[in-house]
């Protein structure tokens, strides 16, 4: 993990990297149409400016966005208040307190205030009519009037529902469940809410679609409602609330906190907003109720796991709030272990997320302490004594989570974990993202320079002619190595594609075809059914077992065959091309004279490249079989009894399904491996180039060294001078970029 003290250096390197890449892009783009540079058009088409814009956005980010998600009454507001050390910032009354997005950040122009963004009138009406589940069945009675409805028609629909609701429980045309849903009490409540909404819609008509400011003391009016005093109709109009408050986390740590609508919200629009925000957040804190995951939590975890698995797993924290209020649990070791490890952590891990980010808190302890309620604070601590004793002598992670909450350190632990993640991981992760975006530019530039390598090397030779034969020797050594290895890289996509089509796919067909020879109806060590079960009229379980077995077995076989077919041949060609470059002979010659082993690092880099090809081939082959592992295979005859004809048809269907999917996997594998191998070999070339200074230093430091020019002699065409100058300019800018990239990589290591 990087040292936070190196962040200023890393940020400076990232800025220099972006600046050098921007200058390189401007130089290439500026020469378009002026100088005929091979590959310039392809470079411009590669989208370098978009990558540079993404990098610029990342560098310009000056805050961290923390999103709090959770169900209503889970304690999100209490947890946020405790985390900020501001016990009354957000209202914590029961009910749907957070209906809109609530953003908390530092003062605006030195002022504490609240800013409120209201929905446009029509959108506010649409949210009530189409997205509030509490009224959805009522508005369904008027669906015919709502298609393509404008604001006036939607408002009339609300009035129609208000008029219809009081008699709904007596309407013989409605189903019994619907009449019960809108009994007299509930109908009266809903009528009051909708009438209040229309009243506020008229009262605050000028606010619709606008942003207003108010004193921070009035924030509760925009955030919560009371069943007796009302206010829900007003909240239906609000899109976003921004609270500007003095706080060390906002002002010194550049943190912005977003309190999202409940994941179990009765508003489908609010629930989708929550999901959208989760994707863009820097850190997501999911506040869980004391009993752990409810079904609504499990649903949203499934959605997150499916949609964002690649970029959200490590930036999700899970906080069990009000942990000490688990009245229905005995807090024995067994009960705690079941809740924290076997239920919550297991559910998190099952969805591809990270259960190491699980915490528990008793936020009320912090609230009591912050409000100076010493007696209440000490009484709650004392009430937790017996629960703490239940964990005596247990040092497992789940016990530490529970103990921290019960002794009043839960919020402190969460705050420390948040700051550690933001300052030691995310800050550097952003810079790495800058580096990856800029590398899209430099890779495209490297392709251009590679296409002009002969011209470029000749230009360099002319510019450095004063250095004499020594520099010429170093350059030609580089050229020979690059020509050999890069030439192989260019040929690899075609070679790999041919190997896939002529060797791998036929081998896969043969391997999968062996499934036809297995006697499926007979019990064996894998199926473990009795003979009577195997001969039953509809042995679906046995057939499903064989489907799963075949998917797993032939997916693994596909990876094995891909590795056997491709890796050995590719690595053999690398050895041949490296030998043809005679680079090893050159380095051994200089090493022997200079008493410095220059060849060993190059050999190690070559060995590493071959290992990378091996590992990457297996990984990509495994990835291409994922669709087969995930996709259900449903052959005909699953419920048919075992007969020779049924078994034969079942086998053919399975073989056909697997052959088709794995054949497609082979085609996709062939389409990506060649480019991946190219990147590895180009990295090898870059590594060799990076060692040229060592080679030159060894030559300079060795008296009377006989340079083996016979190993590197060769000729090259002589293009016009202008082209040489422009390519040299590109190369110089690329060198600056590479130096900044190396500095950034070191600072982020």
C-alpha positions in Angstrom: 0.0 0.0 0.0 1.4 3.5 -0.9 2.7 5.8 1.9 0.3 8.7 2.2 3.3 11.0 2.6 4.3 10.3 -1.0 0.9 11.6 -2.4 2.1 15.1 -3.2 5.0 13.6 -5.2 2.5 11.2 -6.9 0.1 14.0 -7.7 2.9 16.1 -9.2 4.0 13.1 -11.3 0.4 12.6 -12.5 0.1 16.2 -13.5 3.4 16.0 -15.4 2.3 12.8 -17.1 -0.9 14.4 -18.3 0.9 17.5 -19.4 3.5 15.5 -21.4 0.8 13.4 -23.0 -1.3 16.5 -23.9 1.7 18.0 -25.6 2.4 14.8 -27.5 -1.2 14.7 -28.7 -1.1 18.3 -29.7 2.1 17.8 -31.7 0.7 14.8 -33.6 -2.7 16.4 -34.2 -1.0 19.7 -35.3 1.1 18.0 -37.9 -1.9 16.4 -39.6 -2.1 17.5 -43.2 1.4 19.1 -43.0 3.7 16.2 -42.7 3.0 12.7 -44.1 3.6 10.6 -41.0 2.6 6.9 -41.3 0.0 6.0 -38.7 -1.0 9.6 -37.9 -4.6 9.1 -39.0 -4.9 5.9 -37.0 -3.6 7.7 -33.9 -6.2 10.4 -34.3 -8.9 7.9 -34.7 -7.9 6.1 -31.5 -9.6 8.6 -29.3 -6.7 10.1 -27.4 -8.5 13.4 -26.7 -11.3 11.5 -24.9 -8.7 9.7 -22.7 -7.0 12.9 -21.9 -10.3 14.5 -20.9 -11.0 11.6 -18.5 -7.6 12.0 -17.0 -8.2 15.8 -16.6 -11.5 15.2 -14.8 -9.8 12.8 -12.4 -7.0 15.3 -11.7 -9.6 18.1 -11.1 -11.6 16.1 -8.5 -11.1 17.9 -5.2 -13.4 15.9 -2.9 -14.6 12.4 -2.0 -18.2 11.4 -2.3 -19.5 9.1 0.5 -23.0 7.7 -0.2 -25.0 6.3 2.7 -27.6 3.7 1.7 -30.0 1.8 3.8 -33.6 1.0 4.6 -35.9 3.4 6.4 -35.4 3.3 10.2 -32.1 1.6 9.7 -30.4 4.5 11.4 -28.6 6.2 8.5 -29.2 9.7 9.8 -28.1 8.8 13.4 -25.0 7.1 12.0 -24.2 10.2 9.8 -24.7 12.6 12.8 -22.4 10.4 15.0 -19.8 10.1 12.3 -19.7 13.9 11.8 -19.8 14.6 15.6 -22.9 16.7 14.9 -25.7 15.0 16.8 -28.6 17.1 15.5 -27.6 17.8 11.9 -30.1 15.4 10.4 -33.6 14.6 11.9 -33.7 11.1 13.2 -37.5 10.6 13.7 -39.1 7.3 12.7 -40.6 7.1 9.2 -39.4 8.0 5.8 -37.1 10.9 6.8 -34.9 10.9 3.7 -37.2 11.0 0.6 -34.8 13.2 -1.5 -31.1 13.0 -2.0 -29.4 14.9 0.8 -25.9 16.2 0.2 -23.8 17.4 3.1 -20.7 19.5 2.4 -18.7 22.4 3.6 -19.8 26.1 3.9 -20.7 27.9 0.7 -18.6 31.1 0.5 -18.0 30.8 4.2 -21.7 30.6 5.0 -23.7 27.8 6.6 -27.0 27.4 4.8 -29.3 24.9 3.1 -30.1 24.8 -0.6 -33.1 22.9 -2.0 -33.7 21.8 -5.5 -37.3 21.3 -6.4 -38.7 19.1 -9.2 -40.3 20.8 -12.1 -44.1 20.6 -11.6 -44.8 17.9 -14.1 -42.0 15.6 -12.8 -43.2 16.1 -9.2 -46.7 15.0 -10.4 -45.3 12.0 -12.3 -43.3 10.8 -9.3 -46.5 10.8 -7.3 -48.7 9.2 -10.0 -46.3 6.7 -11.4 -43.5 6.0 -8.8 -45.2 6.2 -5.3 -46.1 2.5 -4.7 -48.5 3.5 -1.8 -50.8 5.0 -4.4 -50.1 2.9 -7.5 -53.2 0.7 -7.4 -55.4 3.7 -6.9 -54.0 5.5 -10.0 -54.3 2.3 -12.0 -58.0 2.9 -11.9 -57.4 5.9 -14.2 -54.7 4.4 -16.4 -56.8 5.3 -19.5 -56.4 9.0 -18.8 -52.7 8.9 -18.0 -51.1 7.8 -21.3 -49.0 10.7 -22.6 -50.5 12.9 -19.9 -49.2 16.5 -19.3 -49.0 18.3 -16.0 -52.7 19.4 -16.1 -53.9 15.8 -16.8 -51.7 14.4 -14.1 -53.0 17.0 -11.6 -56.6 16.1 -12.5 -55.7 12.4 -12.0 -54.6 13.2 -8.4 -57.9 15.0 -7.9 -59.8 12.0 -9.3 -58.0 9.6 -6.9 -58.8 11.9 -4.0 -62.4 11.8 -4.9 -62.4 8.0 -5.5 -60.5 6.8 -2.4 -63.2 7.4 0.3 -65.6 5.0 -1.4 -63.0 2.5 -2.6 -63.6 0.0 0.2 -67.3 -0.2 -0.8 -66.7 -0.5 -4.5 -68.1 -3.9 -5.6 -66.2 -3.7 -8.8 -62.9 -3.9 -7.0 -61.3 -7.2 -5.9 -61.5 -8.0 -2.2 -57.7 -7.4 -1.6 -57.9 -4.0 -3.2 -60.9 -3.0 -1.1 -59.0 -4.0 2.0 -55.9 -2.1 0.8 -57.9 1.0 0.7 -60.0 0.6 3.9 -61.6 3.7 5.4 -58.6 4.6 7.6 -56.0 4.2 5.0 -58.1 6.0 2.4 -58.5 8.9 4.7 -54.7 9.1 5.3 -53.9 8.9 1.6 -56.5 11.6 0.7 -54.9 13.9 3.3 -51.4 13.3 1.8 -52.5 13.8 -1.8 -54.5 16.9 -0.9 -51.5 18.3 1.0 -49.3 17.6 -2.1 -51.6 19.6 -4.4 -51.8 22.4 -1.8 -48.0 22.6 -1.6 -47.8 22.4 -5.4 -49.8 25.6 -5.7 -48.3 27.3 -2.6 -44.7 26.7 -3.9 -45.4 26.9 -7.6 -42.6 29.4 -8.1 -40.1 26.9 -6.6 -40.9 24.1 -9.1 -37.8 23.4 -11.2 -35.7 26.0 -9.2 -33.0 26.1 -6.5 -33.8 28.0 -3.3 -31.7 28.9 -0.3 -32.8 28.9 3.3 -31.3 29.1 6.8 -29.7 25.9 8.0 -31.9 26.0 11.1 -34.9 25.3 8.9 -33.5 22.1 7.4 -36.0 19.7 9.0 -38.8 21.2 7.0 -37.1 19.9 3.8 -36.1 16.6 5.2 -38.8 15.0 7.2 -42.5 14.9 8.0 -44.8 14.1 10.9 -47.8 11.8 10.6 -49.9 14.2 12.7 -48.6 17.6 11.5 -48.1 16.5 7.9 -45.4 17.6 5.5 -45.2 14.6 3.3 -46.9 16.4 0.4 -44.1 19.0 0.5 -41.4 16.3 0.4 -42.8 14.9 -2.8 -41.8 18.1 -4.5 -38.1 18.0 -3.5 -35.4 16.5 -5.7 -32.3 17.3 -3.7 -31.3 19.0 -0.5 -27.8 20.4 0.0 -26.6 21.2 3.5 -23.6 23.5 3.8 -22.1 23.0 7.3 -18.8 23.7 9.1 -17.2 20.3 9.9 -13.6 19.1 9.8 -14.5 16.2 7.5 -16.0 18.6 5.0 -13.4 21.3 5.3 -10.1 19.5 5.9 -10.7 16.0 4.5 -12.7 17.2 1.4 -15.4 14.7 2.1 -18.9 15.1 0.7 -21.7 13.0 2.3 -24.8 11.9 0.4 -27.7 10.5 2.3 -29.7 8.5 -0.3 -33.4 7.5 -0.2 -34.1 4.2 1.4 -33.4 1.1 -0.5 -36.8 -0.2 0.5 -38.4 3.1 -0.5 -42.0 3.0 -1.6 -40.9 5.3 -4.4 -39.5 3.3 -7.3 -37.8 6.5 -8.7 -36.0 7.1 -5.4 -34.8 3.5 -5.4 -33.4 3.8 -8.9 -31.7 7.1 -7.9 -30.0 5.2 -5.1 -28.7 2.6 -7.4 -27.4 5.2 -9.9 -25.6 7.1 -7.1 -23.9 3.9 -5.8 -22.1 3.5 -9.1 -20.6 7.0 -9.0 -19.7 7.1 -5.3 -16.2 7.0 -4.1 -17.3 5.0 -1.0 -20.7 3.5 -0.3 -21.7 2.9 3.4 -24.7 0.6 3.6 -26.3 1.0 7.0 -28.0 -2.3 8.1 -30.6 -2.8 10.8 -29.6 -4.7 13.9 -30.9 -8.0 12.6 -28.7 -7.8 9.5 -29.9 -8.2 5.9 -33.7 -8.0 5.2 -35.0 -9.2 1.8 -34.9 -5.6 0.5 -31.2 -5.4 1.4 -30.5 -8.8 -0.2 -32.2 -7.6 -3.4 -30.1 -4.5 -3.7 -26.9 -6.4 -2.8 -27.8 -8.7 -5.7 -28.4 -5.8 -8.0 -25.1 -4.2 -7.0 -23.2 -7.4 -7.4 -24.7 -8.0 -10.9 -24.3 -4.5 -12.2 -21.1 -3.1 -10.6 -19.1 -6.1 -9.5 -15.9 -4.9 -11.2 -15.8 -1.4 -9.7 -17.7 -1.3 -6.4 -16.8 -4.4 -4.4 -13.9 -2.8 -2.5 -15.6 0.6 -2.0 -18.6 -0.7 -0.1 -18.7 -0.6 3.7 -21.4 -2.3 5.7 -22.4 -0.8 9.1 -24.8 -2.6 11.4 -26.2 0.2 13.4 -28.0 0.0 16.8 -26.1 -3.3 17.2 -26.8 -3.4 21.0 -30.6 -3.3 20.4 -30.7 -6.9 19.2 -33.2 -7.8 21.8 -34.2 -11.1 20.1 -30.6 -12.4 20.2 -28.9 -13.8 23.3 -25.4 -12.4 22.4 -23.9 -15.8 23.0 -20.8 -16.6 21.0 -22.9 -18.9 18.8 -25.6 -16.2 18.2 -23.0 -13.5 17.3 -21.1 -15.9 15.0 -24.3 -16.8 13.2 -25.3 -13.2 12.7 -22.0 -11.6 11.7 -20.1 -14.4 10.0 -22.6 -16.9 8.7 -25.4 -14.6 7.7 -24.2 -11.0 6.9 -20.6 -11.7 5.8 -21.6 -14.8 3.9 -24.3 -12.8 2.0 -21.8 -10.1 1.1 -19.2 -12.6 -0.1 -21.7 -14.6 -2.0 -22.4 -11.6 -4.3 -18.8 -11.0 -5.1 -18.4 -8.1 -2.7 -16.0 -7.7 0.3 -17.0 -8.8 3.8 -13.8 -7.4 5.3 -15.5 -4.0 5.1 -18.1 -5.0 7.8 -18.5 -2.9 10.9 -21.0 -2.6 13.8 -21.9 0.6 15.8 -24.0 1.8 18.6 -24.3 5.3 17.2 -26.6 6.3 20.1 -23.6 6.1 22.5 -21.9 8.7 20.5 -25.0 10.9 20.3 -25.4 10.7 24.1 -21.7 11.6 24.5 -21.9 14.5 22.0 -25.1 15.9 23.7 -23.5 15.6 27.2 -26.0 13.0 28.4 -23.5 11.3 30.7 -26.0 9.3 32.7 -27.7 7.9 29.6 -24.3 7.2 28.1 -23.0 5.3 31.1 -26.3 3.4 31.5 -26.1 2.2 28.0 -22.5 1.1 28.4 -23.4 -0.8 31.5 -26.3 -2.5 29.8 -23.8 -3.8 27.3 -21.5 -5.4 29.9 -23.2 -8.9 29.8 -23.1 -8.8 26.0 -19.4 -8.0 26.0 -18.7 -10.9 28.5 -20.3 -13.3 26.0 -17.2 -12.7 23.8 -14.5 -13.0 26.4 -11.5 -14.9 25.1 -12.7 -14.7 21.5 -10.4 -12.8 19.1 -12.1 -13.7 15.8 -12.9 -10.8 13.4 -16.6 -11.0 14.1 -16.0 -10.7 17.8 -13.9 -7.6 17.3 -16.6 -6.0 15.2 -19.2 -6.6 18.0 -16.9 -5.6 20.8 -16.0 -2.2 19.2 -19.7 -1.4 18.9 -20.7 -2.4 22.4 -17.9 -0.4 24.1 -18.7 2.7 22.1 -15.8 2.6 19.6 -17.8 1.5 16.6 -18.2 5.0 15.0 -14.5 5.7 15.7 -13.5 2.5 14.0 -15.7 3.3 11.0 -14.4 6.9 10.8 -10.8 5.7 10.8 -11.5 3.0 8.2 -13.1 5.7 5.9 -10.2 8.0 6.2 -7.7 5.2 5.7 -9.5 4.1 2.5 -9.8 7.6 1.1 -6.3 8.8 1.9 -4.3 5.6 1.5 -6.2 3.8 -1.2 -8.7 5.9 -3.2 -6.4 9.0 -3.6 -3.8 6.8 -5.2 -6.4 4.8 -7.1 -7.5 8.0 -8.8 -3.9 8.7 -9.9 -3.6 5.2 -11.2 -6.8 5.8 -13.2 -5.1 8.9 -14.6 -2.1 6.8 -15.5 -4.3 4.2 -17.3 -6.2 6.9 -19.2 -3.0 8.5 -20.3 -1.6 5.2 -21.3 -4.3 4.9 -23.9 -2.7 8.0 -25.5 0.8 6.7 -25.2 0.0 3.2 -26.5 -1.5 4.9 -29.7 1.6 7.1 -29.9 3.8 4.0 -29.5 2.0 2.3 -32.4 2.7 5.4 -34.6 6.3 5.5 -33.6 6.7 1.8 -34.1 5.4 2.2 -37.7 8.1 4.8 -38.3 10.8 3.0 -36.2 13.3 2.8 -39.1 13.0 6.5 -39.9 13.0 7.4 -36.2 16.1 5.5 -35.4 17.9 6.9 -38.4 17.0 10.4 -37.2 18.3 9.7 -33.8 21.5 8.4 -35.2 22.0 11.6 -37.2 21.2 13.8 -34.3 23.7 11.9 -32.1 26.3 11.4 -34.7 28.8 13.3 -32.5 28.7 10.4 -30.0 30.1 8.3 -32.7 30.3 4.6 -33.1 29.3 3.9 -29.5 25.8 5.4 -29.8 25.4 3.9 -33.2 26.1 0.5 -31.7 23.6 0.9 -28.9 20.9 2.1 -31.3 21.5 -0.8 -33.7 21.3 -3.2 -30.8 18.0 -1.8 -29.9 16.8 -1.9 -33.5 17.7 -5.5 -34.0 15.9 -6.6 -30.8 12.9 -4.5 -31.6 12.7 -5.7 -35.2 12.8 -9.3 -34.2 10.4 -9.2 -31.3 8.0 -6.5 -32.7 7.9 -8.4 -36.0 6.7 -11.5 -34.1 4.2 -9.3 -32.2 2.7 -8.2 -35.5 2.4 -11.7 -36.8 0.9 -13.2 -33.6 -2.8 -12.3 -34.2 -2.8 -14.2 -37.5 -0.8 -17.1 -36.1 -3.0 -17.4 -33.0 -6.2 -17.2 -35.1 -5.0 -20.0 -37.4 -4.1 -22.2 -34.4 -7.6 -21.6 -32.9 -9.4 -22.5 -36.1 -7.2 -25.5 -37.2 -6.3 -27.0 -33.8 -8.2 -25.8 -30.8 -11.7 -25.9 -32.2 -11.4 -29.4 -33.7 -9.9 -30.7 -30.4 -12.8 -29.1 -28.5 -15.4 -30.8 -30.7 -13.6 -34.1 -30.2 -13.5 -33.7 -26.4 -17.1 -32.6 -26.0 -18.2 -35.5 -28.3 -16.9 -38.0 -25.7 -20.0 -37.1 -23.7 -22.0 -39.3 -26.1 -20.1 -42.4 -24.7 -21.0 -41.9 -21.0 -23.8 -44.2 -19.7 -25.9 -41.5 -18.1 -28.7 -43.6 -16.7 -26.5 -45.7 -14.5 -25.7 -44.6 -10.9 -22.0 -44.0 -10.3 -19.7 -42.4 -7.8 -20.7 -38.9 -8.9 -24.5 -39.3 -9.2 -25.0 -41.5 -6.1 -28.6 -42.4 -6.8 -30.0 -45.9 -6.1 -30.8 -48.2 -9.0 -34.4 -47.6 -8.4 -34.1 -43.9 -8.7 -32.0 -44.2 -11.8 -34.7 -46.2 -13.4 -37.5 -43.8 -12.3 -40.0 -42.4 -14.8 -38.6 -38.8 -14.8 -35.0 -38.7 -13.4 -34.6 -34.9 -13.9 -32.1 -34.7 -11.0 -29.7 -37.1 -12.8 -30.0 -35.3 -16.1 -29.4 -31.9 -14.4 -26.4 -33.3 -12.6 -24.9 -34.4 -15.9 -25.6 -31.0 -17.5 -23.8 -29.3 -14.6 -21.0 -31.9 -14.8 -20.6 -31.5 -18.5 -20.5 -27.7 -18.3 -17.8 -27.7 -15.6 -15.8 -30.6 -17.1 -15.6 -29.3 -20.7 -15.1 -25.7 -19.6 -11.9 -26.9 -17.8 -11.0 -29.0 -20.8 -11.4 -26.0 -23.0 -8.8 -24.0 -20.9 -6.4 -27.0 -20.9 -6.6 -27.4 -24.7 -6.2 -23.7 -25.3 -3.1 -23.7 -23.2 -1.6 -26.8 -24.9 -2.4 -25.5 -28.3 -1.1 -21.9 -28.1 1.4 -21.2 -25.3 4.2 -23.6 -26.2 4.2 -22.5 -29.8 4.2 -18.8 -28.9 7.0 -19.0 -26.3 9.1 -21.1 -28.7 8.8 -18.4 -31.3 9.8 -15.8 -28.8 13.0 -17.8 -28.1 13.7 -18.1 -31.8 13.2 -14.3 -32.5 15.3 -13.3 -29.5 18.1 -15.5 -30.7 17.8 -14.1 -34.3 18.2 -10.6 -32.9 21.6 -11.6 -31.5 20.9 -9.2 -28.6 22.0 -11.9 -26.1 25.3 -12.3 -27.8 25.9 -8.5 -27.8 25.1 -8.3 -24.1 27.3 -11.2 -23.2 30.2 -9.7 -25.1 29.9 -6.4 -23.3 29.3 -8.1 -19.9 32.4 -10.1 -20.3 34.5 -7.0 -21.0 32.9 -4.8 -18.4 32.5 -7.3 -15.6 28.8 -6.4 -15.3 26.1 -8.9 -16.1 23.8 -7.0 -18.6 22.3 -10.2 -20.1 20.7 -11.5 -16.9 18.0 -8.8 -16.5 17.0 -9.2 -20.1 16.7 -12.9 -19.8 14.6 -12.4 -16.7 12.3 -10.0 -18.6 11.9 -12.5 -21.4 11.1 -15.3 -18.8 8.6 -13.0 -17.2 7.0 -12.2 -20.5 6.6 -16.0 -21.2 5.1 -16.5 -17.8 2.6 -13.7 -18.4 1.6 -15.3 -21.7 1.1 -18.6 -19.9 -1.0 -17.1 -17.1 -3.0 -14.7 -19.4 -3.9 -17.6 -21.8 -5.4 -19.6 -18.9 -7.2 -16.6 -17.5 -8.7 -15.5 -20.8 -9.7 -19.1 -21.7 -11.4 -19.4 -18.3 -13.2 -16.0 -18.8 -14.5 -17.1 -22.2 -16.2 -20.1 -20.6 -18.1 -18.0 -18.1 -21.1 -17.7 -20.3 -21.3 -21.5 -20.5 -21.0 -21.8 -16.7 -23.7 -19.1 -16.1 -26.2 -19.9 -18.9 -28.8 -22.6 -18.3 -28.6 -25.6 -20.7 -32.1 -26.9 -21.2 -32.1 -29.9 -23.6 -35.2 -31.7 -24.6 -36.4 -34.7 -22.6 -35.5 -33.4 -19.1 -38.7 -35.0 -17.7 -38.9 -38.0 -20.0 -38.1 -41.4 -18.6 -34.8 -43.2 -19.5 -35.0 -44.9 -22.8 -32.2 -45.3 -25.4 -33.9 -42.8 -27.6 -34.4 -40.2 -24.8 -30.8 -40.7 -23.6 -29.4 -40.4 -27.2 -31.4 -37.2 -27.8 -30.4 -35.8 -24.5 -26.7 -36.4 -25.2 -26.9 -34.8 -28.7 -28.6 -31.7 -27.3 -26.0 -31.3 -24.5 -23.1 -31.9 -27.0 -24.7 -29.5 -29.5 -25.2 -26.8 -26.9 -21.6 -27.2 -25.5 -20.0 -27.4 -28.9 -21.7 -24.2 -30.0 -20.9 -22.2 -26.9 -17.3 -23.4 -26.7 -16.8 -22.8 -30.4 -17.9 -19.2 -29.9 -15.6 -19.0 -26.9 -12.7 -20.2 -29.1 -13.5 -17.5 -31.7 -13.6 -14.8 -29.0 -10.4 -16.1 -27.5 -8.7 -15.9 -30.8 -9.8 -12.4 -31.3 -8.3 -11.1 -28.1 -5.2 -13.2 -27.4 -3.2 -11.9 -30.3 -3.6 -8.3 -29.2 -2.7 -9.3 -25.6 0.4 -11.1 -26.7 1.3 -8.0 -28.7 1.1 -5.8 -25.6 3.3 -8.2 -23.7 6.0 -8.3 -26.4 5.9 -4.6 -26.9 6.4 -4.3 -23.1 9.4 -6.6 -23.6 10.8 -4.3 -26.3 10.2 -1.2 -24.0 12.0 -3.0 -21.2 15.0 -3.7 -23.5 15.0 -0.1 -24.6 15.0 1.1 -21.0 18.2 -0.8 -20.4 20.1 1.0 -23.2 21.5 3.5 -20.7 23.1 0.6 -18.8 24.6 -0.7 -22.0 26.0 2.7 -22.9 27.4 3.2 -19.4 29.1 -0.2 -19.5 30.6 0.7 -22.9 31.8 4.1 -21.7 33.3 2.6 -18.5 35.3 -0.1 -20.3 38.6 1.0 -21.7 39.6 -0.2 -25.2 36.4 -2.2 -25.7 36.2 -3.9 -29.0 32.6 -3.3 -30.1 31.2 -6.4 -32.0 29.8 -4.3 -34.9 29.4 -7.5 -37.0 26.5 -8.4 -34.6 24.5 -5.2 -35.2 25.3 -3.9 -38.7 22.4 -3.1 -41.0 21.0 -0.5 -43.3 17.8 1.6 -43.3 16.0 3.9 -45.8 16.6 7.7 -45.7 13.3 9.7 -45.6 13.2 13.4 -45.9 14.5 15.7 -43.2 11.2 17.2 -42.1 9.7 13.9 -41.3 12.7 12.9 -39.3 12.5 16.1 -37.2 8.8 15.6 -36.4 9.3 12.0 -35.4 12.2 13.1 -33.2 9.9 15.7 -31.6 7.3 13.0 -30.9 9.9 10.7 -29.5 11.2 13.3 -27.1 7.8 14.1 -25.8 7.1 10.4 -25.4 10.3 10.1 -23.4 9.1 12.9 -21.0 5.8 11.0 -20.7 7.6 7.8 -19.9 9.7 9.4 -17.2 6.6 10.9 -15.5 4.8 7.5 -15.8 7.8 5.8 -14.1 7.8 8.5 -11.3 4.0 8.0 -10.8 4.3 4.2 -10.7 7.1 4.5 -8.1 5.1 6.9 -5.9 2.0 4.8 -6.1 3.8 1.5 -5.4 
